[in-house]
Amino acid sequence: MSTIKLFLGLFLIAAAVFVGAKIIPPYFENYQFKDAIKNEATLDTYTSKNENDIRIAVFRKAQDLDIPITEEQIHVQRQGMQGSGIIIIRAPYIVHVDLPGYPMDLHFEASTENRGVL
């Protein structure tokens, strides 16, 4: 009986590690992507980059982080003048995770809004 409990316990630990290895990386990558978007918006508030150049920079960062997003899914809006305007970046995307018997889609939306102070 104790052998069965041992195997069951080891199986549950292995299953938890496997599920964690599949689910934790997309959340960590999303955190890094949100941080990159925030930095991009902060820096670009004070530059003359247009919306398309900002979109391309965000898309490149997404590629570096293996974020499954297309350039068309990244929405950039610039309002007002350089230094005193607002930059809004939204990047919704879905990560598909294949768990045995339970495939799932994780929905993320990395977004930020930055206001200039000049």
Backbone as XML, in Angstrom:
<?xml version="1.0"?>
<chain id="A" units="angstrom">
  <residue number="1" name="MET">
    <atom name="N" x="0.820" y="-1.202" z="0.000"/>
    <atom name="CA" x="0.000" y="0.000" z="0.000"/>
    <atom name="C" x="0.864" y="1.265" z="0.000"/>
  </residue>
  <residue number="2" name="SER">
    <atom name="N" x="1.969" y="1.265" z="0.762"/>
    <atom name="CA" x="2.815" y="2.442" z="0.803"/>
    <atom name="C" x="3.538" y="2.660" z="-0.534"/>
  </residue>
  <residue number="3" name="THR">
    <atom name="N" x="3.779" y="1.592" z="-1.280"/>
    <atom name="CA" x="4.400" y="1.717" z="-2.593"/>
    <atom name="C" x="3.469" y="2.442" z="-3.553"/>
  </residue>
  <residue number="4" name="ILE">
    <atom name="N" x="2.185" y="2.145" z="-3.483"/>
    <atom name="CA" x="1.199" y="2.825" z="-4.328"/>
    <atom name="C" x="1.135" y="4.305" z="-3.976"/>
  </residue>
  <residue number="5" name="LYS">
    <atom name="N" x="1.147" y="4.625" z="-2.703"/>
    <atom name="CA" x="1.124" y="6.025" z="-2.268"/>
    <atom name="C" x="2.380" y="6.754" z="-2.736"/>
  </residue>
  <residue number="6" name="LEU">
    <atom name="N" x="3.512" y="6.080" z="-2.686"/>
    <atom name="CA" x="4.762" y="6.673" z="-3.147"/>
    <atom name="C" x="4.685" y="6.999" z="-4.637"/>
  </residue>
  <residue number="7" name="PHE">
    <atom name="N" x="4.240" y="6.019" z="-5.444"/>
    <atom name="CA" x="4.119" y="6.245" z="-6.888"/>
    <atom name="C" x="3.089" y="7.321" z="-7.195"/>
  </residue>
  <residue number="8" name="LEU">
    <atom name="N" x="1.975" y="7.315" z="-6.467"/>
    <atom name="CA" x="0.951" y="8.350" z="-6.672"/>
    <atom name="C" x="1.512" y="9.729" z="-6.322"/>
  </residue>
  <residue number="9" name="GLY">
    <atom name="N" x="2.231" y="9.818" z="-5.227"/>
    <atom name="CA" x="2.843" y="11.079" z="-4.827"/>
    <atom name="C" x="3.858" y="11.573" z="-5.842"/>
  </residue>
  <residue number="10" name="LEU">
    <atom name="N" x="4.708" y="10.666" z="-6.328"/>
    <atom name="CA" x="5.696" y="11.033" z="-7.351"/>
    <atom name="C" x="5.019" y="11.449" z="-8.654"/>
  </residue>
  <residue number="11" name="PHE">
    <atom name="N" x="3.948" y="10.759" z="-9.014"/>
    <atom name="CA" x="3.203" y="11.115" z="-10.222"/>
    <atom name="C" x="2.609" y="12.519" z="-10.096"/>
  </residue>
  <residue number="12" name="LEU">
    <atom name="N" x="2.013" y="12.827" z="-8.955"/>
    <atom name="CA" x="1.420" y="14.151" z="-8.754"/>
    <atom name="C" x="2.481" y="15.250" z="-8.786"/>
  </residue>
  <residue number="13" name="ILE">
    <atom name="N" x="3.624" y="14.996" z="-8.202"/>
    <atom name="CA" x="4.717" y="15.976" z="-8.236"/>
    <atom name="C" x="5.201" y="16.180" z="-9.668"/>
  </residue>
  <residue number="14" name="ALA">
    <atom name="N" x="5.386" y="15.086" z="-10.402"/>
    <atom name="CA" x="5.830" y="15.178" z="-11.793"/>
    <atom name="C" x="4.793" y="15.905" z="-12.650"/>
  </residue>
  <residue number="15" name="ALA">
    <atom name="N" x="3.517" y="15.633" z="-12.426"/>
    <atom name="CA" x="2.449" y="16.305" z="-13.185"/>
    <atom name="C" x="2.442" y="17.802" z="-12.888"/>
  </residue>
  <residue number="16" name="ALA">
    <atom name="N" x="2.619" y="18.171" z="-11.619"/>
    <atom name="CA" x="2.642" y="19.592" z="-11.251"/>
    <atom name="C" x="3.834" y="20.305" z="-11.896"/>
  </residue>
  <residue number="17" name="VAL">
    <atom name="N" x="4.983" y="19.655" z="-11.911"/>
    <atom name="CA" x="6.170" y="20.244" z="-12.547"/>
    <atom name="C" x="5.943" y="20.396" z="-14.049"/>
  </residue>
  <residue number="18" name="PHE">
    <atom name="N" x="5.359" y="19.397" z="-14.681"/>
    <atom name="CA" x="5.093" y="19.448" z="-16.123"/>
    <atom name="C" x="4.128" y="20.584" z="-16.463"/>
  </residue>
  <residue number="19" name="VAL">
    <atom name="N" x="3.033" y="20.669" z="-15.725"/>
    <atom name="CA" x="2.045" y="21.735" z="-15.976"/>
    <atom name="C" x="2.675" y="23.104" z="-15.731"/>
  </residue>
  <residue number="20" name="GLY">
    <atom name="N" x="3.437" y="23.225" z="-14.653"/>
    <atom name="CA" x="4.109" y="24.494" z="-14.376"/>
    <atom name="C" x="5.084" y="24.875" z="-15.471"/>
  </residue>
  <residue number="21" name="ALA">
    <atom name="N" x="5.808" y="23.900" z="-16.004"/>
    <atom name="CA" x="6.763" y="24.164" z="-17.084"/>
    <atom name="C" x="6.076" y="24.622" z="-18.363"/>
  </residue>
  <residue number="22" name="LYS">
    <atom name="N" x="4.828" y="24.238" z="-18.551"/>
    <atom name="CA" x="4.073" y="24.646" z="-19.740"/>
    <atom name="C" x="3.386" y="26.007" z="-19.553"/>
  </residue>
  <residue number="23" name="ILE">
    <atom name="N" x="2.925" y="26.303" z="-18.346"/>
    <atom name="CA" x="2.100" y="27.496" z="-18.121"/>
    <atom name="C" x="2.899" y="28.702" z="-17.636"/>
  </residue>
  <residue number="24" name="ILE">
    <atom name="N" x="3.925" y="28.511" z="-16.843"/>
    <atom name="CA" x="4.655" y="29.647" z="-16.275"/>
    <atom name="C" x="5.408" y="30.464" z="-17.336"/>
  </residue>
  <residue number="25" name="PRO">
    <atom name="N" x="6.099" y="29.859" z="-18.311"/>
    <atom name="CA" x="6.833" y="30.678" z="-19.287"/>
    <atom name="C" x="5.992" y="31.716" z="-20.040"/>
  </residue>
  <residue number="26" name="PRO">
    <atom name="N" x="4.765" y="31.403" z="-20.515"/>
    <atom name="CA" x="4.000" y="32.460" z="-21.183"/>
    <atom name="C" x="3.680" y="33.648" z="-20.266"/>
  </residue>
  <residue number="27" name="TYR">
    <atom name="N" x="3.445" y="33.401" z="-18.992"/>
    <atom name="CA" x="3.177" y="34.497" z="-18.063"/>
    <atom name="C" x="4.438" y="35.338" z="-17.840"/>
  </residue>
  <residue number="28" name="PHE">
    <atom name="N" x="5.579" y="34.693" z="-17.744"/>
    <atom name="CA" x="6.838" y="35.418" z="-17.567"/>
    <atom name="C" x="7.155" y="36.247" z="-18.813"/>
  </residue>
  <residue number="29" name="GLU">
    <atom name="N" x="6.962" y="35.663" z="-20.001"/>
    <atom name="CA" x="7.196" y="36.390" z="-21.245"/>
    <atom name="C" x="6.237" y="37.571" z="-21.377"/>
  </residue>
  <residue number="30" name="ASN">
    <atom name="N" x="4.997" y="37.403" z="-20.931"/>
    <atom name="CA" x="4.036" y="38.501" z="-20.960"/>
    <atom name="C" x="4.502" y="39.636" z="-20.052"/>
  </residue>
  <residue number="31" name="TYR">
    <atom name="N" x="5.013" y="39.301" z="-18.884"/>
    <atom name="CA" x="5.540" y="40.314" z="-17.967"/>
    <atom name="C" x="6.684" y="41.085" z="-18.626"/>
  </residue>
  <residue number="32" name="GLN">
    <atom name="N" x="7.599" y="40.377" z="-19.284"/>
    <atom name="CA" x="8.709" y="41.037" z="-19.963"/>
    <atom name="C" x="8.221" y="41.899" z="-21.121"/>
  </residue>
  <residue number="33" name="PHE">
    <atom name="N" x="7.210" y="41.418" z="-21.847"/>
    <atom name="CA" x="6.665" y="42.156" z="-22.984"/>
    <atom name="C" x="5.975" y="43.435" z="-22.504"/>
  </residue>
  <residue number="34" name="LYS">
    <atom name="N" x="5.209" y="43.341" z="-21.421"/>
    <atom name="CA" x="4.571" y="44.539" z="-20.860"/>
    <atom name="C" x="5.609" y="45.571" z="-20.463"/>
  </residue>
  <residue number="35" name="ASP">
    <atom name="N" x="6.689" y="45.118" z="-19.849"/>
    <atom name="CA" x="7.761" y="46.019" z="-19.443"/>
    <atom name="C" x="8.402" y="46.680" z="-20.661"/>
  </residue>
  <residue number="36" name="ALA">
    <atom name="N" x="8.615" y="45.906" z="-21.723"/>
    <atom name="CA" x="9.207" y="46.450" z="-22.949"/>
    <atom name="C" x="8.287" y="47.484" z="-23.595"/>
  </residue>
  <residue number="37" name="ILE">
    <atom name="N" x="6.981" y="47.220" z="-23.590"/>
    <atom name="CA" x="6.019" y="48.169" z="-24.160"/>
    <atom name="C" x="6.002" y="49.458" z="-23.350"/>
  </residue>
  <residue number="38" name="LYS">
    <atom name="N" x="6.038" y="49.331" z="-22.041"/>
    <atom name="CA" x="6.055" y="50.521" z="-21.182"/>
    <atom name="C" x="7.310" y="51.357" z="-21.439"/>
  </residue>
  <residue number="39" name="ASN">
    <atom name="N" x="8.459" y="50.697" z="-21.537"/>
    <atom name="CA" x="9.701" y="51.418" z="-21.829"/>
    <atom name="C" x="9.642" y="52.102" z="-23.188"/>
  </residue>
  <residue number="40" name="GLU">
    <atom name="N" x="9.108" y="51.411" z="-24.169"/>
    <atom name="CA" x="9.001" y="51.976" z="-25.520"/>
    <atom name="C" x="8.125" y="53.226" z="-25.506"/>
  </residue>
  <residue number="41" name="ALA">
    <atom name="N" x="6.995" y="53.153" z="-24.833"/>
    <atom name="CA" x="6.085" y="54.303" z="-24.768"/>
    <atom name="C" x="6.730" y="55.467" z="-24.021"/>
  </residue>
  <residue number="42" name="THR">
    <atom name="N" x="7.433" y="55.172" z="-22.946"/>
    <atom name="CA" x="8.081" y="56.226" z="-22.172"/>
    <atom name="C" x="9.135" y="56.943" z="-23.003"/>
  </residue>
  <residue number="43" name="LEU">
    <atom name="N" x="9.967" y="56.189" z="-23.682"/>
    <atom name="CA" x="11.027" y="56.796" z="-24.486"/>
    <atom name="C" x="10.472" y="57.533" z="-25.706"/>
  </residue>
  <residue number="44" name="ASP">
    <atom name="N" x="9.485" y="56.933" z="-26.360"/>
    <atom name="CA" x="8.987" y="57.506" z="-27.606"/>
    <atom name="C" x="8.074" y="58.707" z="-27.404"/>
  </residue>
  <residue number="45" name="THR">
    <atom name="N" x="7.646" y="58.962" z="-26.186"/>
    <atom name="CA" x="6.856" y="60.161" z="-25.917"/>
    <atom name="C" x="7.673" y="61.406" z="-26.245"/>
  </residue>
  <residue number="46" name="TYR">
    <atom name="N" x="8.978" y="61.302" z="-26.064"/>
    <atom name="CA" x="9.860" y="62.465" z="-26.240"/>
    <atom name="C" x="10.666" y="62.399" z="-27.529"/>
  </residue>
  <residue number="47" name="THR">
    <atom name="N" x="10.274" y="61.533" z="-28.462"/>
    <atom name="CA" x="10.938" y="61.464" z="-29.761"/>
    <atom name="C" x="9.921" y="61.783" z="-30.849"/>
  </residue>
  <residue number="48" name="SER">
    <atom name="N" x="10.419" y="61.846" z="-32.058"/>
    <atom name="CA" x="9.518" y="62.139" z="-33.181"/>
    <atom name="C" x="9.129" y="60.869" z="-33.942"/>
  </residue>
  <residue number="49" name="LYS">
    <atom name="N" x="9.294" y="59.699" z="-33.326"/>
    <atom name="CA" x="8.904" y="58.448" z="-33.981"/>
    <atom name="C" x="7.410" y="58.469" z="-34.283"/>
  </residue>
  <residue number="50" name="ASN">
    <atom name="N" x="7.074" y="58.004" z="-35.479"/>
    <atom name="CA" x="5.645" y="57.925" z="-35.809"/>
    <atom name="C" x="5.066" y="56.596" z="-35.313"/>
  </residue>
  <residue number="51" name="GLU">
    <atom name="N" x="3.758" y="56.453" z="-35.445"/>
    <atom name="CA" x="3.068" y="55.268" z="-34.922"/>
    <atom name="C" x="3.596" y="53.980" z="-35.542"/>
  </residue>
  <residue number="52" name="ASN">
    <atom name="N" x="3.879" y="53.996" z="-36.841"/>
    <atom name="CA" x="4.352" y="52.788" z="-37.512"/>
    <atom name="C" x="5.741" y="52.382" z="-37.016"/>
  </residue>
  <residue number="53" name="ASP">
    <atom name="N" x="6.641" y="53.355" z="-36.796"/>
    <atom name="CA" x="7.976" y="53.042" z="-36.283"/>
    <atom name="C" x="7.894" y="52.447" z="-34.879"/>
  </residue>
  <residue number="54" name="ILE">
    <atom name="N" x="6.989" y="52.959" z="-34.059"/>
    <atom name="CA" x="6.795" y="52.425" z="-32.713"/>
    <atom name="C" x="6.255" y="50.998" z="-32.799"/>
  </residue>
  <residue number="55" name="ARG">
    <atom name="N" x="5.298" y="50.784" z="-33.689"/>
    <atom name="CA" x="4.713" y="49.439" z="-33.885"/>
    <atom name="C" x="5.803" y="48.438" z="-34.284"/>
  </residue>
  <residue number="56" name="ILE">
    <atom name="N" x="6.684" y="48.841" z="-35.188"/>
    <atom name="CA" x="7.764" y="47.962" z="-35.639"/>
    <atom name="C" x="8.708" y="47.639" z="-34.486"/>
  </residue>
  <residue number="57" name="ALA">
    <atom name="N" x="9.042" y="48.633" z="-33.656"/>
    <atom name="CA" x="9.928" y="48.404" z="-32.510"/>
    <atom name="C" x="9.292" y="47.435" z="-31.506"/>
  </residue>
  <residue number="58" name="VAL">
    <atom name="N" x="7.996" y="47.594" z="-31.261"/>
    <atom name="CA" x="7.290" y="46.697" z="-30.345"/>
    <atom name="C" x="7.227" y="45.287" z="-30.933"/>
  </residue>
  <residue number="59" name="PHE">
    <atom name="N" x="6.987" y="45.194" z="-32.225"/>
    <atom name="CA" x="6.927" y="43.885" z="-32.878"/>
    <atom name="C" x="8.275" y="43.165" z="-32.801"/>
  </residue>
  <residue number="60" name="ARG">
    <atom name="N" x="9.363" y="43.904" z="-32.983"/>
    <atom name="CA" x="10.700" y="43.292" z="-32.879"/>
    <atom name="C" x="10.945" y="42.754" z="-31.476"/>
  </residue>
  <residue number="61" name="LYS">
    <atom name="N" x="10.527" y="43.505" z="-30.475"/>
    <atom name="CA" x="10.679" y="43.037" z="-29.099"/>
    <atom name="C" x="9.832" y="41.784" z="-28.876"/>
  </residue>
  <residue number="62" name="ALA">
    <atom name="N" x="8.631" y="41.757" z="-29.438"/>
    <atom name="CA" x="7.769" y="40.571" z="-29.328"/>
    <atom name="C" x="8.451" y="39.364" z="-29.965"/>
  </residue>
  <residue number="63" name="GLN">
    <atom name="N" x="9.093" y="39.569" z="-31.095"/>
    <atom name="CA" x="9.808" y="38.469" z="-31.746"/>
    <atom name="C" x="10.963" y="37.980" z="-30.884"/>
  </residue>
  <residue number="64" name="ASP">
    <atom name="N" x="11.678" y="38.907" z="-30.248"/>
    <atom name="CA" x="12.789" y="38.525" z="-29.366"/>
    <atom name="C" x="12.302" y="37.659" z="-28.208"/>
  </residue>
  <residue number="65" name="LEU">
    <atom name="N" x="11.098" y="37.922" z="-27.738"/>
    <atom name="CA" x="10.535" y="37.196" z="-26.601"/>
    <atom name="C" x="9.676" y="36.002" z="-27.014"/>
  </residue>
  <residue number="66" name="ASP">
    <atom name="N" x="9.610" y="35.727" z="-28.315"/>
    <atom name="CA" x="8.788" y="34.638" z="-28.860"/>
    <atom name="C" x="7.309" y="34.805" z="-28.523"/>
  </residue>
  <residue number="67" name="ILE">
    <atom name="N" x="6.829" y="36.041" z="-28.572"/>
    <atom name="CA" x="5.415" y="36.330" z="-28.350"/>
    <atom name="C" x="4.676" y="36.067" z="-29.668"/>
  </residue>
  <residue number="68" name="PRO">
    <atom name="N" x="3.625" y="35.246" z="-29.660"/>
    <atom name="CA" x="2.908" y="34.934" z="-30.906"/>
    <atom name="C" x="1.933" y="36.060" z="-31.279"/>
  </residue>
  <residue number="69" name="ILE">
    <atom name="N" x="2.465" y="37.082" z="-31.919"/>
    <atom name="CA" x="1.654" y="38.241" z="-32.286"/>
    <atom name="C" x="2.098" y="38.712" z="-33.662"/>
  </residue>
  <residue number="70" name="THR">
    <atom name="N" x="1.154" y="39.256" z="-34.425"/>
    <atom name="CA" x="1.484" y="39.837" z="-35.717"/>
    <atom name="C" x="1.603" y="41.347" z="-35.560"/>
  </residue>
  <residue number="71" name="GLU">
    <atom name="N" x="2.236" y="41.951" z="-36.516"/>
    <atom name="CA" x="2.399" y="43.410" z="-36.476"/>
    <atom name="C" x="1.042" y="44.118" z="-36.509"/>
  </residue>
  <residue number="72" name="GLU">
    <atom name="N" x="0.067" y="43.515" z="-37.182"/>
    <atom name="CA" x="-1.262" y="44.114" z="-37.293"/>
    <atom name="C" x="-2.022" y="44.091" z="-35.958"/>
  </residue>
  <residue number="73" name="GLN">
    <atom name="N" x="-1.647" y="43.197" z="-35.054"/>
    <atom name="CA" x="-2.317" y="43.110" z="-33.753"/>
    <atom name="C" x="-1.839" y="44.190" z="-32.776"/>
  </residue>
  <residue number="74" name="ILE">
    <atom name="N" x="-0.754" y="44.858" z="-33.106"/>
    <atom name="CA" x="-0.196" y="45.885" z="-32.227"/>
    <atom name="C" x="-0.809" y="47.221" z="-32.614"/>
  </residue>
  <residue number="75" name="HIS">
    <atom name="N" x="-1.516" y="47.828" z="-31.668"/>
    <atom name="CA" x="-2.205" y="49.094" z="-31.916"/>
    <atom name="C" x="-1.454" y="50.215" z="-31.204"/>
  </residue>
  <residue number="76" name="VAL">
    <atom name="N" x="-1.031" y="51.204" z="-31.991"/>
    <atom name="CA" x="-0.303" y="52.342" z="-31.439"/>
    <atom name="C" x="-1.071" y="53.604" z="-31.792"/>
  </residue>
  <residue number="77" name="GLN">
    <atom name="N" x="-1.261" y="54.446" z="-30.792"/>
    <atom name="CA" x="-1.969" y="55.706" z="-31.003"/>
    <atom name="C" x="-1.151" y="56.821" z="-30.360"/>
  </residue>
  <residue number="78" name="ARG">
    <atom name="N" x="-0.851" y="57.828" z="-31.141"/>
    <atom name="CA" x="-0.105" y="58.984" z="-30.650"/>
    <atom name="C" x="-1.026" y="60.194" z="-30.752"/>
  </residue>
  <residue number="79" name="GLN">
    <atom name="N" x="-1.185" y="60.876" z="-29.625"/>
    <atom name="CA" x="-2.047" y="62.065" z="-29.590"/>
    <atom name="C" x="-1.220" y="63.244" z="-29.088"/>
  </residue>
  <residue number="80" name="GLY">
    <atom name="N" x="-1.442" y="64.393" z="-29.654"/>
    <atom name="CA" x="-0.753" y="65.592" z="-29.183"/>
    <atom name="C" x="0.637" y="65.719" z="-29.761"/>
  </residue>
  <residue number="81" name="MET">
    <atom name="N" x="1.379" y="66.667" z="-29.195"/>
    <atom name="CA" x="2.705" y="66.993" z="-29.688"/>
    <atom name="C" x="3.777" y="66.192" z="-28.959"/>
  </residue>
  <residue number="82" name="GLN">
    <atom name="N" x="4.958" y="66.143" z="-29.591"/>
    <atom name="CA" x="6.102" y="65.461" z="-28.997"/>
    <atom name="C" x="6.422" y="66.089" z="-27.644"/>
  </residue>
  <residue number="83" name="GLY">
    <atom name="N" x="6.563" y="65.263" z="-26.622"/>
    <atom name="CA" x="6.920" y="65.746" z="-25.294"/>
    <atom name="C" x="5.733" y="66.069" z="-24.410"/>
  </residue>
  <residue number="84" name="SER">
    <atom name="N" x="4.612" y="66.469" z="-25.009"/>
    <atom name="CA" x="3.447" y="66.783" z="-24.188"/>
    <atom name="C" x="2.230" y="65.963" z="-24.591"/>
  </residue>
  <residue number="85" name="GLY">
    <atom name="N" x="2.432" y="65.027" z="-25.495"/>
    <atom name="CA" x="1.325" y="64.213" z="-25.973"/>
    <atom name="C" x="1.168" y="62.923" z="-25.197"/>
  </residue>
  <residue number="86" name="ILE">
    <atom name="N" x="0.376" y="62.054" z="-25.772"/>
    <atom name="CA" x="0.085" y="60.755" z="-25.163"/>
    <atom name="C" x="0.405" y="59.669" z="-26.184"/>
  </residue>
  <residue number="87" name="ILE">
    <atom name="N" x="1.026" y="58.596" z="-25.707"/>
    <atom name="CA" x="1.221" y="57.414" z="-26.543"/>
    <atom name="C" x="0.503" y="56.255" z="-25.864"/>
  </residue>
  <residue number="88" name="ILE">
    <atom name="N" x="-0.357" y="55.597" z="-26.638"/>
    <atom name="CA" x="-1.095" y="54.429" z="-26.148"/>
    <atom name="C" x="-0.690" y="53.238" z="-27.015"/>
  </residue>
  <residue number="89" name="ILE">
    <atom name="N" x="-0.274" y="52.164" z="-26.359"/>
    <atom name="CA" x="0.105" y="50.941" z="-27.068"/>
    <atom name="C" x="-0.714" y="49.797" z="-26.493"/>
  </residue>
  <residue number="90" name="ARG">
    <atom name="N" x="-1.377" y="49.054" z="-27.378"/>
    <atom name="CA" x="-2.141" y="47.859" z="-26.989"/>
    <atom name="C" x="-1.683" y="46.703" z="-27.858"/>
  </residue>
  <residue number="91" name="ALA">
    <atom name="N" x="-1.454" y="45.561" z="-27.241"/>
    <atom name="CA" x="-1.003" y="44.390" z="-27.989"/>
    <atom name="C" x="-1.655" y="43.130" z="-27.421"/>
  </residue>
  <residue number="92" name="PRO">
    <atom name="N" x="-2.905" y="42.856" z="-27.819"/>
    <atom name="CA" x="-3.551" y="41.620" z="-27.346"/>
    <atom name="C" x="-3.072" y="40.411" z="-28.161"/>
  </residue>
  <residue number="93" name="TYR">
    <atom name="N" x="-2.892" y="39.302" z="-27.474"/>
    <atom name="CA" x="-2.477" y="38.085" z="-28.171"/>
    <atom name="C" x="-2.894" y="36.859" z="-27.354"/>
  </residue>
  <residue number="94" name="ILE">
    <atom name="N" x="-2.834" y="35.706" z="-28.010"/>
    <atom name="CA" x="-3.248" y="34.447" z="-27.391"/>
    <atom name="C" x="-2.088" y="33.456" z="-27.498"/>
  </residue>
  <residue number="95" name="VAL">
    <atom name="N" x="-1.823" y="32.752" z="-26.406"/>
    <atom name="CA" x="-0.814" y="31.693" z="-26.401"/>
    <atom name="C" x="-1.556" y="30.368" z="-26.212"/>
  </residue>
  <residue number="96" name="HIS">
    <atom name="N" x="-1.358" y="29.452" z="-27.145"/>
    <atom name="CA" x="-1.987" y="28.126" z="-27.045"/>
    <atom name="C" x="-1.043" y="27.203" z="-26.283"/>
  </residue>
  <residue number="97" name="VAL">
    <atom name="N" x="-1.570" y="26.543" z="-25.268"/>
    <atom name="CA" x="-0.792" y="25.602" z="-24.461"/>
    <atom name="C" x="-1.435" y="24.228" z="-24.597"/>
  </residue>
  <residue number="98" name="ASP">
    <atom name="N" x="-0.638" y="23.262" z="-25.023"/>
    <atom name="CA" x="-1.130" y="21.891" z="-25.169"/>
    <atom name="C" x="-0.789" y="21.084" z="-23.924"/>
  </residue>
  <residue number="99" name="LEU">
    <atom name="N" x="-1.784" y="20.899" z="-23.086"/>
    <atom name="CA" x="-1.644" y="19.993" z="-21.948"/>
    <atom name="C" x="-2.334" y="18.691" z="-22.329"/>
  </residue>
  <residue number="100" name="PRO">
    <atom name="N" x="-1.791" y="17.560" z="-21.916"/>
    <atom name="CA" x="-2.421" y="16.281" z="-22.276"/>
    <atom name="C" x="-3.885" y="16.220" z="-21.818"/>
  </residue>
  <residue number="101" name="GLY">
    <atom name="N" x="-4.769" y="16.092" z="-22.776"/>
    <atom name="CA" x="-6.192" y="15.995" z="-22.469"/>
    <atom name="C" x="-6.868" y="17.318" z="-22.172"/>
  </residue>
  <residue number="102" name="TYR">
    <atom name="N" x="-6.110" y="18.424" z="-22.143"/>
    <atom name="CA" x="-6.709" y="19.715" z="-21.799"/>
    <atom name="C" x="-5.955" y="20.857" z="-22.481"/>
  </residue>
  <residue number="103" name="PRO">
    <atom name="N" x="-6.107" y="20.983" z="-23.806"/>
    <atom name="CA" x="-5.475" y="22.124" z="-24.470"/>
    <atom name="C" x="-6.177" y="23.418" z="-24.047"/>
  </residue>
  <residue number="104" name="MET">
    <atom name="N" x="-5.416" y="24.484" z="-23.920"/>
    <atom name="CA" x="-6.011" y="25.742" z="-23.475"/>
    <atom name="C" x="-5.364" y="26.923" z="-24.179"/>
  </residue>
  <residue number="105" name="ASP">
    <atom name="N" x="-6.124" y="28.013" z="-24.237"/>
    <atom name="CA" x="-5.628" y="29.272" z="-24.773"/>
    <atom name="C" x="-5.516" y="30.270" z="-23.634"/>
  </residue>
  <residue number="106" name="LEU">
    <atom name="N" x="-4.348" y="30.878" z="-23.503"/>
    <atom name="CA" x="-4.129" y="31.922" z="-22.504"/>
    <atom name="C" x="-4.227" y="33.263" z="-23.215"/>
  </residue>
  <residue number="107" name="HIS">
    <atom name="N" x="-5.122" y="34.121" z="-22.762"/>
    <atom name="CA" x="-5.347" y="35.422" z="-23.376"/>
    <atom name="C" x="-4.569" y="36.487" z="-22.606"/>
  </residue>
  <residue number="108" name="PHE">
    <atom name="N" x="-3.758" y="37.245" z="-23.341"/>
    <atom name="CA" x="-2.959" y="38.308" z="-22.749"/>
    <atom name="C" x="-3.240" y="39.613" z="-23.471"/>
  </residue>
  <residue number="109" name="GLU">
    <atom name="N" x="-3.090" y="40.717" z="-22.750"/>
    <atom name="CA" x="-3.133" y="42.032" z="-23.397"/>
    <atom name="C" x="-2.090" y="42.914" z="-22.733"/>
  </residue>
  <residue number="110" name="ALA">
    <atom name="N" x="-0.990" y="43.063" z="-23.434"/>
    <atom name="CA" x="0.058" y="43.954" z="-22.960"/>
    <atom name="C" x="-0.302" y="45.345" z="-23.455"/>
  </residue>
  <residue number="111" name="SER">
    <atom name="N" x="-0.436" y="46.295" z="-22.528"/>
    <atom name="CA" x="-0.808" y="47.643" z="-22.940"/>
    <atom name="C" x="-0.245" y="48.662" z="-21.977"/>
  </residue>
  <residue number="112" name="THR">
    <atom name="N" x="-0.132" y="49.883" z="-22.463"/>
    <atom name="CA" x="0.337" y="50.979" z="-21.635"/>
    <atom name="C" x="-0.122" y="52.298" z="-22.236"/>
  </residue>
  <residue number="113" name="GLU">
    <atom name="N" x="-0.086" y="53.317" z="-21.388"/>
    <atom name="CA" x="-0.390" y="54.686" z="-21.829"/>
    <atom name="C" x="0.617" y="55.591" z="-21.128"/>
  </residue>
  <residue number="114" name="ASN">
    <atom name="N" x="1.268" y="56.438" z="-21.903"/>
    <atom name="CA" x="2.260" y="57.329" z="-21.332"/>
    <atom name="C" x="1.960" y="58.769" z="-21.740"/>
  </residue>
  <residue number="115" name="ARG">
    <atom name="N" x="1.949" y="59.651" z="-20.766"/>
    <atom name="CA" x="1.702" y="61.074" z="-21.016"/>
    <atom name="C" x="2.992" y="61.848" z="-20.839"/>
  </residue>
  <residue number="116" name="GLY">
    <atom name="N" x="3.273" y="62.702" z="-21.789"/>
    <atom name="CA" x="4.440" y="63.569" z="-21.681"/>
    <atom name="C" x="4.200" y="64.690" z="-20.687"/>
  </residue>
  <residue number="117" name="VAL">
    <atom name="N" x="5.269" y="65.299" z="-20.167"/>
    <atom name="CA" x="5.120" y="66.325" z="-19.151"/>
    <atom name="C" x="5.666" y="67.689" z="-19.583"/>
  </residue>
  <residue number="118" name="LEU">
    <atom name="N" x="6.138" y="67.814" z="-20.795"/>
    <atom name="CA" x="6.677" y="69.108" z="-21.240"/>
    <atom name="C" x="5.590" y="70.114" z="-21.481"/>
  </residue>
</chain>
